[in-house]
Amino acid sequence: MARLYLLLVLIKQKPTVSKPAHRSARARPSKTRQHKAKGSLLDSPLFSIIILVGASITTASAIWMFAYYQSRPDPAPIVALTEDADTPKKQLIPQILTPAIMSTPSEPIVDDYAIPPAEDGLAPVLSTIPTTQPVVFLGIDDGAFRDPSVVALMREQHIHASLFLADSFLGGDYAFFKQLTELGSVVEPHTLRHDTNMAVKSYEYQKAEICGMADIVEQQYGRRPTLFRPPGGGYSTTMRRAAHDCGMKAIITWIAKANGGSMQYQYGDHLQPGDIVLMHFRPEFSDDMHAFLDAVNAAGLRIELLESIPGAM
C-alpha cells in the first residue's frame, strides 16, 4: 500500500521536461492543456479501478502470508535421554553420548548382512557379524549379580544389550531385568539350568532347556525370544536342531569378552566391526563395562543390538 501511495504522488507531481531549443512555441502544448490532460487521467474511473484492484491484491497477499506462517508447525525439538531418568527431555542442541545411542530392534542398522535362514532344520551359529558397518554387539549372560549399580551404569552410558538369562541364576527376580528392558535391552534365553555339558545330551533334554527358558522370557517380558546363547559356548548339531525347533533364528557365541576388568580377544588385540562381545552379570560388572567401552571408543565403533540385524526377529 505504501508503494501504491508513493506511485500516486509521483504521478500527480509536475514532471520536469527539457525544452528543445529548435522547437517553436507553436509545437508545444500550453501548460493549461498539459494540466488538463493530466487531470483528466487521474480523475477517470479507469484509474480509480486500477488503484482499487492493486490495493485488493496487496491486501490479499498480506493476509495469505500471515495465515501461511501461522499454520506452519514448530520444528521438532532434539530429544536426548537424561542421565537420571529414562524420560526424554527437550534440548536446544544435540547431546554427545559415549557411546552413541543405539537402535531399537525394529530399526535394522546392518545393511550388508542378514542372518541366514536355517538349513535342514539347523539354526545358524554366529560369533561375529560379517559387516563393514562400524558396529559391535554386546551380550550379557547369566543374571546372578543384580545390583542397582548395574541399572545406573547402563542408564548413564546409554547401553543397550542382549541379555542372555539362565533361570537358575535369577532366583525369581525377573523384575530386576525389566528395568534394563525399559532402557532398551532385550532378553534372550540362556537355558533353565545353565548346563555347560548340554551340547552332548539328548535332543529332548536340550529342547526342554531352550524352550523352557524361552517360555519364561515370553511370559515375563512380553516378547518371544529369537536368539539363543549356549552355556559355556559349546554347541552341536543336536543343539542347533533343538534351538531351531524352539523358534531361535540363530545360536550366538562370541569372539571377544570383557572379563576381570580387561578385554580378551580370540583374534588380534582390538575390536573389529561386527564383533560379538561376552560379558556377565558379576560383581566386577562396572570394571568390565568400562573396559568394554574403552575398547569400543578406541576402535571407533558404536554399540548396537543383535536383534537389530536383519533376520534376527
Residue, then its C-alpha position, 0 to 999 in steps of 0.5 A: m500500500a505504501r508503494l501504491y501511495l508513493l506511485l500516486v504522488l509521483i504521478k500527480q507531481k509536475p514532471t520536469v521536461s527539457k525544452p528543445a531549443h529548435r522547437s517553436a512555441r507553436a509545437r508545444p502544448s500550453k501548460t493549461r492543456q498539459h494540466k488538463a490532460k493530466g487531470s483528466l487521467l487521474d480523475s477517470p474511473l479507469f484509474s480509480i479501478i486500477i488503484l482499487v484492484g492493486a490495493s485488493i491484491t496487496t491486501a490479499s497477499a498480506i493476509w495469505m502470508f500471515a495465515y501461511y506462517q501461522s499454520r506452519p508447525d514448530p520444528a521438532p525439538i532434539v530429544a536426548l535421554t537424561e542421565d537420571a531418568d529414562t524420560p526424554k527431555k527437550q534440548l536446544i542442541p544435540q547431546i554427545l553420548t559415549p557411546a552413541i545411542m543405539s537402535t531399537p530392534s525394529e530399526p535394522i542398522v546392518d545393511d550388508y548382512a542378514i542372518p541366514p535362514a536355517e538349513d535342514g532344520l539347523a539354526p545358524v551359529l554366529s560369533t561375529i557379524p560379517t559387516t563393514q558397518p562400524v558396529v559391535f554387539l554386546g551380550i550379557d549372560d547369566g543374571a546372578f549379580r543384580d545390583p542397582s549399580v548395574v541399572a545406573l551404569m547402563r542408564e548413564q552410558h546409554i547401553h543397550a544389550s542382549l541379555f542372555l538369562a539362565d533361570s537358575f541364576l535369577g532366583g525369581d527376580y525377573a523384575f530386576f531385568k525389566q528395568l534394563t528392558e525399559l532402557g532398551s535391552v532385550v532378553e534372550p534365553h540362556t537355558l533353565r539350568h545353565d548346563t555347560n555339558m548340554a551340547v552332548k545330551s539328548y535332543e529332548y533334554q536340550k529342547a526342554e532347556i531352550c524352550g523352557m527358558a524361552d517360555i519364561v522370557e515370553q511370559q515375563y517380558g512380553r516378547r518371544p525370544t529369537l536368539f539363543r546363547p549356549p552355556g559355556g559356548g559349546y554347541s552341536t548339531t543336536m543343539r542347533r536342531a533343538a534351538h531351531d525347533c524352539g523358534m531361535k533364528a540363530i545360536i550366538t557365541w562370541i569372539a571377544k569378552a570383557n572379563g576381570g576388568s580387561m578385554q580378551y580377544q580370540y583374534g588380534d588385540h582390538l575390536q573389529p566391526g561386527d564383533i560379538v562381545l561376552m560379558h556377565f552379570r558379576p560383581e566386577f560388572s562396572d570394571d568390565m563395562h568400562a573396559f568394554l567401552d574403552a575398547v569400543n571408543a578406541a576402535g571407533l565403533r558404536i554399540e548396537l543390538l543383535e536383534s537389530i540385524p536383519g533376520a534376527m526377529 
